Amino acid sequence: MIYERYMPPYQPHSDTSIASAVALLPNAGTLRRRVYDYLLGCGKYGATDEEMQWNLQMDASTQRPRRIELVARHWVEDSGVRRKTRKGRKATVWVAKGDEQ
């Protein structure tokens, strides 16, 4: 693919996953920025994926890949803290590393 370098994450074996990534391509940077800005605002308290999804009103299949991209770019990291989800399971608390971008 010509835009491979800029593609949001996708499963190469899934035609629907590839189609979703292509459709999301124009908005991925804006969505990624929303996730990053939200985490910056959370400070050291951070947020779980579930908390981000709820507060940003963003679907899990949109939010989580954006957070994964931010981790890959070293802008977001695992705080080492775990909080319970609404279902009572432990979840990673993510924090922004600073004003890198």
N, C-alpha and C positions, 0 to 999 in steps of 0.2 A: 504494500500500500504506500502511496506517495506521502501520506501524512502520518506514517507509522510513528515517527518520533514524537508527535504531538497528540497521539490518540489517548483518550482516557483508557483506563484498564478494561480489558475484555477477555472473554474466554475464546481462544482461537478455534476451538472445535464447535462453537455454537453460532449459527448464522444470526440468531436473534440478538446475541450478545454483541456481535460485531456491528449489526445494524444500530443497536442502541448507542454504542460508542461513537459511531459516525454521526448520528443525530445529535448527540450531546456535545460534540467537538466545539461548536461555536460558543457554547456557554460554560464549558468546563472551568475556564479561568475565573469567571465571575463567581461560580458556585464554590470553587476552591477558596477564593478570597472571603466569601461569606463565612465559611467554616473557620478559616484562620482568624478573621476579625472577632468572631464569637469567642474563640478560645483565648485570644488576647484579652478580651473583656472579662473573662473568667479568672484571670490571673493564676495564682498558685493553686486555687481551688480546682481549676480544670473542669473537665466534663467527660462523661462517658459518651459512647456513640449514641446510646438511647437518649440521653439528655440533650445532645446536640440535635438529634432528629426532632425531638419534641419542641424544643425552643426555636429552632429555625424553620419548623414546619416543612421539613425536607424528608423525602422518602429514604429509607435505609439504603436502597440500591443506588441512590444518588450521593448521599452524605458519606457513607463509608469509603467508597473509592476516592473521594476528594480528600478525606483524612489520610488514607493510605498514601496518596500522592504527596501530601504535606510531610508525612513521616519520611518518605523516600528522599525528599529534598532537605531533610534535617531541620525543618521549621517547627515541627511538632514532635513531642516525645512522650513516652510512657512515664508517668510521674512516679510509678512504683506503688501508688495507692490503688486500692480496689474498693468500689462501692457496689451496693446491691442494686440490681435492676428491679423493675416493677414485679417481675416474677421471682425475685429473691435470689437470683444468681449473681455471682461476683463478676464485675466488669472492670476493665482497665479504665483508669482516669487519665485522660490525655491533657497535656499542657502545651501552650505555645512557647517557643524558646526565646522569643524577643521580636524586635523590629527588623528582621532580616529582609522583609519584602513588603 
